[in-house]
Amino acid sequence: MIRLRRLSKIKNRLLTARSCHKSYADKRAKPLEFEVGDMVLLKVSPLKGVVRFGKQRKLNPHYIGPFKILARVGNVAYALEFPKELKGIHSTFHVSNLKKCLAKGDVIVPMDDIRLDYKLHMIEEHVEIVDKEVKRLKQSRIPIVKVRWNSQRGSEFTWEREDQIKKKYPHLFTSKDEA
């Protein structure tokens, strides 16, 4: 009998804590719903390493667009109108990948400047290896190379791990470089 009372007290306290957390989360959650005809930005995945667009790493753009919503598909998905440059990409996206575009039409990024792969990763091309160095840590040495990338704004330079660049782009390493 005493165990049942303790058990019911524990359940009541858990229920109280759960409802408190739920009310806290509900106050901060914003409902994401769009109307047909709204303009939205599409979330893209900038990758670390050798796939680049715009600025480096955390300064990469996270959204492209704006795109017009053509239809609502189910409760949480929307069909978007893509330009002909993005015709190979499926046009239906979950609401979590969309963001309302608040700016007017003058902020549109021209799609001919952007190259995307099938996973919506933006790609910039490598050009050459400019410099080599060995990064010294406490107990290890990591060979790194300075790579020049061809981007929309001109040349960009980044330091990358030599083994990763060698694996993806072996033609950048000539026999005289390795000697």
C-alpha positions, 0 to 999 in steps of 0.5 A: 500500500505504501509502495503504491502511494510512493509510486503514484507520487512519483508519477504525479511529479513526473507528470507535473515536470513534463507539463512544465517543460511542455508549456515552456517549449510551446511558448517558444515554438513558432508555427511554420505555415506558409500560404500558396504564393508566398516566397520562401528561402530553401535551406542548403547544406554547406559541407566542411572540407572541399565543397565550398560556396561563398564564405568559408565554414560557418560564414557559408550561406545557409539558404538560397532563393527566394522561391514561390510556393506552388502547393501544400503537400500534406500537413508539413510539406510544400512544393516549390517553383524552381527555375530551369537551372534546378530542374534536377532537384525534387521540388517538395520540401519539409517545412523545417527546410524553408524560411519565409523570405521577408525581403523584396525581389532585389535580393535574388541570387542568380542561379547560373552562378551557383552549382549544386549537387543532388543533395543541395550542396553548393560546390566550388572548384579547386584550382591548385595547391599553393603551399605545403606545411606540417601542423605540429600538435603535442604528439602528432604532425599533420601535413596540410596544404594551401589550396586555391579555390575558384569562386564567384568573387575570385580566388580564395585560399584555404588550408586543408589536410593533405591526405584528404585533398590527395584522396579526392584530387590526386591530379593536383599532386605531381611527381615533382611535388612529392619529390 
